[in-house]
Amino acid sequence: MVRRHPPPRSTLPKAWLFSDERLTAGMAALAASLPPGSGIVLRHDALAPGVRWRLLRHLVRTARARRLVVLLADTPDVARRWGADGVHLRQQIATCATQAHRLGLIVTMPVHDEGEARRARRAGAHAVFISPLHPTRSHPGAPTLSRAAWLALARLSGAQAVALGGMTPARASALRRRGAINPGWAAIDAWEEKAANRRKRQKRNAVPT
């Protein structure tokens, strides 16, 4: 069931899984391994609508059992109709934020520069994913933000700031120690690497001695 009233920003997830078509572990498996209270942003735009809907519904069922938050990168009406907790609005449809708020959805947006940070602030986004803070396989060769530039965008956005781009738990901790805010972090590869390491440990433990 969609939340009728989005939670306060202080209660939004601090750790997020961003979906990506190149994930080999599979979104369902990664979602099942997330710590309780984490968040998921489902993109997977290349999937056929029916396949994408089924994937979202699977994630929502997992989320209910593990106290996760699931957002859909789409329009607010689709996110609500499909049963997501909120919507991840791309910058080009930022004006849909009014509808999202009216529907009681959590609203997040991507931020890469000052213009996008201001747009997210005007939209009343509950959280923003600011990237890239570190080099990332998603956008090889893309210029990264300095820590100072990242923090400036976080303050300008007026929302819960989430670091994206080459993030790991260690880098998230370092960002919290050195900044004046308490940011969240989101990743693709870090979660997949964690799942791969878990599978390796399980395989080793299953080998008879």
Secondary structure, DSSP 8 states (H G I E B T S, - for coil): ---SS---GGGS-SEEEE--TT-SS-HHHHHHHS-TT-EEEE--TTS-HHHHHHHHHHHHHHHHHHT-EEEESS-HHHHHHHT-SEEE--GGGGGGHHHHHHTT-EEEEEE-SHHHHHHHHHHT-SEEEE--SS--TTSTT-----HHHHHHHHHHHTSEEEEESS--HHHHHHHHHHSSS--EEEESHHHHHHHHHHHHHHHHHHS--
